[in-house]
Amino acid sequence: MEVLFGVHPVTEAVRTRAGDVDHVTLQAGGNPRLLALAELCRASRVRVTQGSREDLSRMTRTEQHGGAVAFLKERRLLALEDLFARQNDAAHMLLALDGVEDPHNLGALLRTADGAGATGVVLPERRAVGITGTVAKAAAGAAEHVRIAQVTNLVRSLETLKQQNVWIVGLDERGTQSYDEFDFRGDFCLVLGREGAGLHDLARKTCDFLLRIPMAGAVPSLNVSVAGAVVLYEAARQRRATGRPVAGDQVAAKTSKPRKGLGS
């Protein structure tokens, strides 16, 4: 059984896959956000129980649960082939992660992928963090909306994407081209390496292009989640500037809820 915690992840899980939710436990004497979540659960026919802060900490093995915990069926991640279908006629803007191990980095990257309009995320099964409760909380609900495929061999999957006419673009501090000089308007997959060490050699050699983010200070590179945000939003900027659709545009136009930005 999957355990999610945090108001945003639990809320989005109830909204998008209420049928998978066994029950939600909320901290007793909750604030207005927890009360709104309880009302959403009742409207979605999801059973709600109450517990103390200590109870929820015991369930989640963390004190950073935000007063909300959901117990639900294990999520089914997609296969690589599921990402081939286009969304809203948008060119592919995929993100592949080569061994990201920090759950907060993965959560932040999923949130960025959702916000920038990425059409899918590719994760390796081994030597990398999976979609855990901590990841889902860091993603602030984005894990319920981004199409995520899990693959056994990342390099082989990148080769498969090439056969689908998708450019493989690696981000590496040794890249010869600046990220803002690259044309992101076509089908591409951005590949980010693991914390500290960057791309594995085979993944780097598989890339069609290696880009870098120019650094003006003494530190040679950015945190992987920050670097991913810089490049994905540059890609989204280029596409909007030329009228190319971004995968999330149609969703944003249809929703009645305002789209929030930094700090939400």
N, C-alpha and C positions, 0 to 999 in steps of 0.2 A: 504494500500500500504506500502511496506517495503522501508525504506530509509537506504542506505549504504553510508558510506563516508570513505575517505582515498584512496590513489592511489592503494595499493595492493588489498583491498577488492573489489573495483569497477572493477579493471582489471580482477580479477578472476571470478567475477559475469558475466562480458561480455563474457569471454572465455567459461564458463561452462553452462550458461543459458541465452544466448543473447535473446532468444525468450520471456523471462519473463521481460526483461528490457523495461520500457516505454521510458525513456530518461535518459541521463547523462548530468549533468551541471558541467562545468569546469570553474575554475577561469580564468578570462581574463588575457592575457599576461603571460601565463603559462610557466613553465620551461620545459626542454626536456622530462621529464617523463610524464607531462601532454600532451605534443604534441604527444608523442608515444601512450598514451591512446586514444587521439582523433582519431588517425589514425586507431587504433584497432576498435574503435566504428564504424567508417565509413566502414571498411572492414566487420564488423559483421552486418551492416545495422541497427545500433542503432543510434537513433537521438541524436545529441549533441547540447546543448545550452551553452551560456557563461553568467557569472555573476561576480560581484565584490566579493571580499573577504567577505564584509559585507553581501551580498546577501546569500552566502553559509553558513555563520554563522547563519543567520536567519533561513534558511531551516533546518539546522541540530541541532540548539540550542547548538552549541559548536563552539569554535574557532579552535579546533583541527581537522579540516576536511581535511587538506592536499590539498585543492584545487580541490577536486573531490567528486561529490555526484551522486548517482544513485537512481532512483525511479523505483521500479519493483514490480511484484506480490509477495504476501506473500509466503515465502518458505513453502513447505510441509515437515514437519519432518516425519521420519519413525515410524513405529510401532516396538515393540520389536522383533516380529517374523521376521522382515526384516533383522535383524542382524544375524539370524541363519545360513544363507548361508555363506560358506567359501570363502575367497578371495585368489586366487592364491595358493590354497591348504594349506594356513597358518593356524596354530592352532589359535583359538580365543584368542585375546588379547583385551579385552573390558575394558572400563573405565566407572564407574558409579559414579555420583556425588550426594552426600546426602546433598542437601541444600546449595550449593555454591551460595552466594548472590552478590559478587563483580564482576561486568562485566569484569574488567581487569583480574581477576583470571581465569574466565571462558574462556576468549579469549586466555590467555596464555596456558591454559590446552588443548584447541583445537589445538593450534599450535604445542604443544608437542605431542599430540596424532597423528597428521599427520606426524610429523617428525620421531617419533619412530616406526611408522607402526602399530598403533592400528587399530583393525578391526571394531571398532564402539564405540560410546559414548552414555550413557544412562542418560537422564535428567528427573527429576520429573517436573510435571506441576506446582505444587504449592510450595510456600515457597522457591523459588529459582529463580535466574535470567534466563531469556530466551535469545534467540538469537537476541540481539538488535544491533543497529548500532555501539554502543561502543564496544560490544563484538566482532563484526565482524572486527572492526578496530584493536583491540588488537590481534586478531587471524591472522592478516596480510594475509588474503586470505584463510587460512586453513578451515574456516567454509564452504567454497564451495566444499571441497574435503573429509572431514571426514563424515562418515555415522553417523547421529545423530538420535536417537530415543527418543521420549518423552512419558513418561508413567504417569499414574494417581497414581499408588501406587508402590513406589520403592521397598519396602520389598517384595511385591508379585512378582514383576518382577525378583528379585534376586532368589526367590524360583523357578520361571519358568526356569531361567538359570541353576539352579541345576539339574532340570529334563532333561536338554540338556547335562548333564555331564560336566558342566563348574564349576570349583572351584571358590568359592567366597572368595576373599582375601581382608580383610580390613586393612587399614593403621591407626594405633593408637599408641600413645606414650606409652600406657600400654601393648602393644603387647609383647609377650615373645620371639619371634624369630626375628632376624635381617633380614632385607629385602634381604641382599646379601647372606643369607644362604638358601633362598627358591628356589625351582626348578620351574622356570617360563616357561619351554619348552612345557608344556601341555596347554589345554584350561583353561583360567582363566579370571575373571573379577575383576579388582582392584576397590575398593570402597573407595572414599575419602569423609571426612566429611566437615561440614561447617566451616567457618572461626572462630577461637577462641574456639568453643565448640566441634568440632570434630564430630564423628559419633553419630547419634541418637541411643538410647538403642536398639530399635528393629533391626535396621540395623546391629549394632555390634553383636547382638545375632545370626543373620542370617548368619554371615560370618563363613566359614569353618576354616579359619586361620586369626590370627591377627598378623601383622608384625609391626615392629618399625624401625625407622632410628636412629641409635646411635648418640647421640649429645655429643660432647666433651666440649662444652662451658656451660655457665650459662643458656642460653635460652633453654627451654625444647623441642621446636619443630620448624619446618620450616614453612614458608608460604605454603599454600596448593598447589599453582601452582608449587613451587619449589620442594616440596615433591613428587608431581606427576611425575615431570620430572625425578627426581632421580630414582624412581622405574621403570618407563616405559623404560627408557634407559638401566637399568640393565637387564630387561626382554629381550629387543632387543639384548643386548650384548650376553646373554646366548644363544639365538636362533641362532645367526650368528656363534657363536663359535662352535656350534654342527651341523651346516649345516641346521637347520630348517629354512624354508622360513619365511620372515617377509612380512606383507601385502603390504608394499610400495615398495619392492625391484623390482618387475617387472615394476612398473610405472617408477621408477627412471632409470631403464635400458633403457626404451623405449624413454624417453624424450630427446630431443636434447638440452634443456636448462640446463646449469650446475646447480647442486644442491648446494645452498649456505648454510653457516653455521651461526655461531654466528654473530649477528649484522646486518644481511641482512634485 
